[in-house]
C-alpha cells in the first residue's frame, strides 16, 4: 500500500542535493558511496535509475558534517582532550 502524501518524505537526487548545499555532484556522490559516511540506502522511483535520498536526513547530515570541518583552523596547538 503506498504511503499517504502526509507520510511521504521529500526525496532528492544527488545533483539536486549538490545544488542545495552549493557543492559539486562529484563530492556528494563520493560521500554517498563511502560506507564510512553512513548514508542510508538510496530509493529509486519506478522506471528511474537515479538514486534519491531523504532531504530531512541530508540536511541533518550536512549540518553535522559542516560542524566537524576544521579547515583553516590550526588544531596542532590545541591541548588534547582527555
C-alpha positions as CSV (number, residue, x, y, z in Angstrom):
1,X,0.0,0.0,0.0
2,X,1.5,3.4,-1.0
3,X,2.2,5.9,1.7
4,X,-0.2,8.8,2.0
5,X,1.2,12.2,1.0
6,X,1.4,13.3,4.6
7,X,3.8,10.5,5.5
8,X,6.0,10.6,2.4
9,X,9.4,12.1,2.8
10,X,10.8,14.6,0.4
11,X,13.4,12.9,-1.7
12,X,16.2,14.4,-3.9
13,X,18.7,13.1,-6.4
14,X,22.5,13.7,-5.9
15,X,22.6,16.7,-8.4
16,X,19.7,18.4,-6.5
17,X,21.3,17.8,-3.1
18,X,24.6,19.2,-4.5
19,X,22.7,22.3,-5.7
20,X,21.0,22.6,-2.3
21,X,24.4,23.0,-0.5
22,X,26.4,24.6,-3.3
23,X,28.8,21.7,-3.8
24,X,29.7,19.5,-6.7
25,X,27.8,16.4,-7.7
26,X,31.1,14.6,-7.6
27,X,31.6,15.4,-3.9
28,X,28.1,14.4,-2.9
29,X,28.3,11.1,-4.9
30,X,31.7,10.3,-3.3
31,X,30.1,10.9,0.2
32,X,27.0,8.8,-0.7
33,X,29.1,5.9,-1.9
34,X,31.6,5.9,1.0
35,X,30.4,3.3,3.6
36,X,32.2,5.3,6.4
37,X,29.8,8.2,5.9
38,X,26.8,6.2,6.9
39,X,24.4,7.2,4.2
40,X,21.0,5.4,4.1
41,X,20.3,3.1,1.2
42,X,19.0,5.0,-1.8
43,X,15.5,4.9,-3.1
44,X,14.5,4.7,-6.7
45,X,11.4,5.9,-8.4
46,X,9.7,3.4,-10.7
47,X,11.4,3.5,-14.1
48,X,14.3,5.5,-12.9
49,X,17.9,4.5,-12.2
50,X,18.8,7.8,-10.3
51,X,19.2,7.3,-6.6
52,X,17.3,9.6,-4.3
53,X,17.9,10.4,-0.6
54,X,15.6,11.9,2.1
55,X,16.1,15.7,2.3
56,X,15.5,15.9,6.0
57,X,18.1,13.3,6.7
58,X,20.6,15.0,4.3
59,X,20.0,18.4,5.9
60,X,20.8,17.0,9.4
61,X,23.8,15.1,8.0
62,X,25.2,18.1,6.2
63,X,24.9,20.4,9.3
64,X,26.7,17.9,11.4
65,X,29.4,17.4,8.8
66,X,30.0,21.1,8.4
67,X,30.3,21.4,12.2
68,X,33.1,18.9,12.2
69,X,35.2,20.6,9.5
70,X,38.2,22.5,10.9
71,X,39.6,23.8,7.6
72,X,41.5,27.0,8.1
73,X,42.0,26.5,11.9
74,X,45.2,25.2,13.4
75,X,44.4,22.1,15.5
76,X,48.0,21.2,16.3
77,X,48.3,23.8,19.0
78,X,45.2,22.6,20.9
79,X,45.6,20.6,24.1
80,X,44.5,17.0,23.6
81,X,41.1,16.3,25.2
82,X,41.1,13.6,27.8
